[in-house]
Every structure is written in structure tokens, then in C-alpha cells.
Amino acid sequence: MQDQTIDQLKEAADYIKTHYPEQPEAAIVLGSGLGNLAEEITVTCELDYRNIPYFPVSTVMGHSGKLVFGNLSGKKVVAMSGRFHYYEGYTPQQVVFPIRVMKMLGVRTLLISNAAGGMNSTFKVGDLMIIKDHISLFVPNPLIGINYEELGLRFPDMSGPYDKKLIAIAKKISERSGIELKEGIYAGVTGPTFETRAEYRLLHLAGGDAVGMSTVQEVIAAVQAGMNVFAMSVITDLGIREEENTITHEEVLEAAARAEPRLAALFKLLVAEL
């Protein structure tokens, strides 16, 4: 698989514009089991990933595989109902292809959700965690390879990838709405295996509060492109635990589905504040 070119990105963006000529104010990436937020959007247009030039296709249960355009909380948005992961066999550049296309559509704000394993002892299944920083050392960087000036700087600064203003707004929404929020550091790993108990402990010692198989590559590409990023994890399982139980993908999807109404409510209120 080769790196995408600027021409491929432009071809994908031009195809989308023929179906949805308006400029979305925000893009939303929906993680495992969290796709129902798309149903809150007053839909103007839906595009199957398979029909968009050079777009990858979702292969994981819990990811439907379409772009949804419309209005949410009075704002024009586009939602990715289904994302792509490095463990599916895609290159890091393919994983971030949609993020770069979003930028070409004029999107300035990116909201990301994911399902994650909790490593902080104060977390419980179902908690919502604002990602205030991340550790991306365990996954390949999507900026490796040819750098195109149209995509951003060769050496983007990643000291503050998550927009502090958006985090502050989310915290105010939490206070007003009663939606309890945690805050922590997300450790990105390749998957698709869930971590060993020793790996969970290592990641926690490295500073991680939650761990997952997505997000960090998307955020790196978004920051390079100059987008404002807000991300949230749904804690769907506990990596550091006393029980000898195993973790399954079905369990993750079930926990995500139970927490989704609160995440959807917060994202709707956050979009309204943009």
C-alpha cells in the first residue's frame, strides 16, 4: 500500500463536494459502539465509504462505514460513522486519509470519541474521560514519508494537541448538565490484541490513564493540518483489575452503547458552543 498523494486527497474531497457543497464547521469521529450519535444529526447527505475515491473501508464490528452530513445543534457537521485502524492492515497514512480530506472540506474543529481500557484506579466502566494529552510512541507516526506542504508543517509541535478552550467548554457543560467527566492521558497502541496485564501496568507507569487502538494517528494529522481537536474516551473495560476475567470486543461494544447517551448529549452541547 502506497502513501496517498495530494491528488488523491483532492479527488476524494471533490467527489464529496459534488454531493455536499456546503462547508462543515466540525467533524466528528465516532468510535467502537458509538455510531448512534449520527442519528442525532438532521441528515442532508450520506456517503458510503466504498463510493468515495481512495477512502478506506471499515472492517470492524461496531463501525458502519459512512460519512453523514447535516445539522447538529444548529451547526453544519460531518460525522464519520466508523473509523479505520492500523491493525486492520491499513498504513498510518490511510488511517488519517479521512482527516486530511476533512481539512480540504474546510473543517476547522475535530471531535473524536473512542472506546478505551481504563488504567486509572479511580475509573470505572462507563466513565467519560476527556483526553488532555496522549502517548503515541507505540504506534507508527502517520507523518513518516513524503511531506506535502499542503498538509502542514514537516515538524509540527505536539506539546498541546488537545484544544484547551474546547476542554474548558466541555468542563463547563459538565457542571451545567450534571454529566460527570474524568480527565486523563490516552495511550495509543496498535492492537488488535488487548494488552497483557504486564503491558497495562507498563502503560500506566508511563503515565497513561486509558489505552486504546485508535485516535493518536488521527490527532497527529489533525494537528499538522492546524485543526482544533477535542477527544473523549468511553471507559469500556478495566485493564488493571483484580479479577481473572478476560476482555472481549463484545463487552467493549456493550459498555460503549450504555455510555453513549451521555457522550452524545455532551457532544451535542459542545457543538452548540462552537
VENDASUL-V507294 format. One line per field, one symbol per residue. phi: phi as a letter, one per 40 degrees, with the letter a starting at -180 (. if undefined). psi: psi as a letter, one per 40 degrees, with the letter a starting at -180 (. if undefined). burial: # if it has 24 or more other C-alpha atoms within 12 Angstrom, else .. A space follows every 50 residues. Layout:
phi: ???
psi: ???
burial: ???
This chain:
phi: .cccbccccccccccccccacccccabbbbcdgbccddcccccbabbcdc ccdgccbcbbdgbcgacbbibbfgbcbbbcchbbbdcchccdccdcdccc cdcccgcbbbbbbacaccbccccbdhcbbcccaabbccbccccchcbbdc chccbccbcacbcccccccccccdcccgccbcaabbbcbcgccccccccd cccccchcbababagccccdcccdcgccbbbabccbabccacccccbbcc cccccccccddccccccccccccc
psi: hiiiiddddddddddddddgeihidiihhhaheeeeddeehhhdihhhdd ehhehihhehhehdfihhiahhfeihihhhghaiideeeiiddddedddd ddddeehdhhhhiihihheheeiiheihhhheiiheeeihheehahhhdd eaidgihfegdhhdddddddddddddeehhiihahhhhidaeiiiidddd dddddeehdiiifaddddddddddefihhhihhhheihdhidifiihidd ddddddddeddddddddddddde.
burial: ..##....##.##.##...#.####################...#####. .#######.#.###########..#############..########### ####################..##############.######....... #......#..###..##..##.##....############...##....# #.##...##################################.....#.#. #####################..#
